[in-house]
């Protein structure tokens, strides 16, 4: 537990550097799914500056998004724009290292299918769409080195909102979801639970008094809220929270 968002973000930046170094040493690349919302803004700003910037081999990093709003990439509500402005623009990256959700393709399902295709191109095919997997083994889902997530006051995470059918999705890697109860009221694209749970490590960044009750409910262990269903199958789950 960190005293405030600044110290929480510094701790998360330290972990990011450590995980990136480990992934590059072992596998030659670091695949991260970035979170949207406002909480990660400070983390992204820290990573783009000293001392953290110098400690990552950025040429081996690949950036995806855990979820995206169906708004143009330069829209104030775009999770891509948040990351681009606070982090990516300041890094020595080539365009093929940034795997944004192609929101310009229009229909939500078309966008979700295209994003899933991008994931399959990068991580490997997995079973062809329509092949019923024999079992939901880990190999059938892309394994991110790090998935960053936030927590909504309604218990949503990424764009998996309470009560939505997307929560029960077992085959797809990315799907479209209608707006949840919380703003902005736009369609979303989100990674599915099996993909989140296939990660080597999932890190939740949670700050602000308004998250206290939902965080307590989830950490007490009995909740079936979306964020409570993030339990990495063969990976770690870490909560970075402020006091
Ligand atoms: C989104 C985010 C979402 C976010 C939570 C917390 O697209 O909105 O991915 O899941 O992480 O809503 O948002 P805050 O960090 O703004 O509280």
Boltz pocket constraint, residues with backbone or C-beta under 6 A from the ligand:
constraints:
  - pocket:
      binder: B
      contacts: [[A, 35], [A, 36], [A, 37], [A, 38], [A, 39], [A, 40], [A, 66], [A, 67], [A, 68], [A, 69], [A, 79], [A, 149], [A, 150], [A, 151], [A, 152], [A, 153], [A, 156], [A, 157], [A, 158], [A, 159], [A, 183], [A, 205], [A, 207]]
      max_distance: 6.0
